């Protein structure tokens, strides 16, 4: 069997499913977005089995992009968790058949409680769809599964529609970078969007202009950043990186290092950055300049080095 061919067939099938569902979008989607955007409650995502997994992912995307949300397992809901649903909440159920018993048994409560009901189903005539205030049709011609049984393409289109809803709500609420950072303070996302250069300043190591090549190499070997600064914190005259060392040795005969001084190796007027600069902006500057380090300066005083190779 040609597994690459099989994989491409699956991908093609799922792409076609996405395009099929895209063609079904109409004014209902816009009204749905307006309803959620203007709501004072949460979006309660619900689904059973594979649909439940998709509902969890949509819930996670919604909360991280500024839309209050929660996930509720339909079986647990039927045994007491319905008490967590407030009248202002929007109940969002996913069921490909639209007849999943664990979900449909919740509908009498949802309707009597006055909650807005949104659903995704593959059957617009199903019980769930017919009782919904807003229904999105996720019906596809064929699953990627060769038996046309395992939820594959149908779950993919559900996930894509969930992303479309989350992103549309971001636009509706003018959700900005600083809002995203607020909900992602940890890890690389938080570092990129929230933290500033001052959070990652490393102490600079200095040499003087008249120091020898050997002195420079010796000092550089003890530096946490792999670079040395020329001068002092109040009078920065240059920077020496391993790139400067290589450039010097390839430009002059290797024996020239015996008489070389720091002033011969350094790059004058090195690139600097303010300690209050966002890490994302500093990283972009380094990529744009093709360098790995920036001098952190507060006014005319050097605070240290911002080095993207040593940052955790």
Secondary structure, DSSP 8 states (H G I E B T S, - for coil): --HHHHHHHHHHHHHHHHHHHHTT--HHHHHHHHHHHT-SS-EEEEESTHHHHHHHHHHHHHHHTT--EEEE-HHHHHTTGGGG--TT-EEEEE-SSS--HHHHTTHHHHHHTT-EEEEEES-TTSHHHHT-SEEEE---S--SSTTS-SSSHHHHHHHHHHHHHHHHHHHHTT--HHHHHHH--SHHHHHHHT-BGGGG-B---EE-TT-BHHHHHHHHHH-SSS-EEEEETTEEEEEE-HHHHHHHHHHS-GGGGGT-BHHHH-BSS--EE-TTSBHHHHHHHHHHHT-SEEEEEETTEEEEEEETTT--
